[in-house]
Structure formats: structure tokens, C-alpha cells
Amino acid sequence: MKTAKTRQDPDMLTGRVKSIEEKTMQTAKQEVEQLLKNLPDDSSYEDIQYHLYVLEKIKRGQASIAQGKGIGHEAARERLSKWLKP
């Protein structure tokens, strides 16, 4: 399935999010147009839905952080240390 290719490459998503973030004050339509321009031509509907889902989750996270609802780096590191043991 083609979806695995794009889902397994976090750098691909990160690059798209950064490129979208750099363009300030875009409408939702403009953001979707930019996302579609950056996706491979052989992307499936499922690929597109997944990338839109990830973009929305990132935007919600950024909004939460801007409102002071996030946790700091050290607190996150402490939480993750329980899961990521060396």
C-alpha cells in the first residue's frame, strides 16, 4: 500500500509542516493547497487524509502551547524517560 511510504517518513511530514508554518496568516484553503503541492503525485486519498490529520493535530498542539497549556522540555523528558529506557 502506498500510504506506508509517506507515513514512515517523519522528516517528510516535518518538512511540510515547517513549509506551511513559514507562510503566516494563510487560510485553511491555502494551507491545503500548499500541502497538496508538496505531496507526491501518486498520493492516495488516504495519504492526503492522513497528512491533513497530522497537520491539524500539530496546529492544535501549537495553539495549546501558545495558550500556556503545554508542559516544559524537562517535564516531557521526565515523562518519556519511563518509556524510553536506555
N, C-alpha and C positions, 0 to 999 in steps of 0.2 A: 504494500500500500504506500502511496506517495506521502501520506501525512507523516510517517515516521521520520522521513528525511528532514523536514523542517522542524519538527518537534524536538529532535535530538540535538539541535544546534543552538544552544543558548546565545552564542555570540551573534547569530543571525537576528534573533529577537531583540537583543540588547542594542544592536546597531540600528535597527528600525525604530526602536523607541527613542534613542538619542536623536536620530534624524528628525523625528516628529517633534520632540521636545524643543529642538533648536528653533523651530518656527513658532514664534509666540503668537498668541491670540488667534489661532486657527479655529475655524468652525469644525464641528464633528464631521461634516461632509468633506472638508478639505483634508482632515486627518485621514479619513478612509481613502480618499483619492491618493494621498501620499503612500499609505500602506500598500495599496494595490499596485502602485508603480514599482514598489520595491520587491514585491513577491515574484517568484519565478512564473513564467508564462504557463507552465503546466500545473499550477496550483489547483487543487480541487476546492469544491465548496467547503469541505471540512477543514482544509488548511486555512482558508480565509476566515471561517468562523472561529477557529482556534486563535488565530492572530488577533482578531478583534477582541476576543475574550481576554487574552493576556494584556492587551493594550488598556482595556477598561479596568482590569484589576490593578495595574500599575498606576493609572491615573487616580483611582480611589485611594491607593496607598499614599501617593504623594499628597493628596488633599488632606488625608488624616494627619500626616506629618506636619503639614502647614498649619493645621489647627491645634498642634501640640498633643495629638493623641498617640504618637509613636513612642517607642522605647529607644534608649540610647544604645550606642555601639557595645558598650561593656555589658549592659543588661542582656542584649541579644547574644553576645558571645557566651555569657554565663548559661543562658537557657540552652543554647546549642551544644555546649560542652557536654551536657548529659547525653546527647545523642551521638555526637561525633568524638568518640574517644580515640586518641592516637594509637 
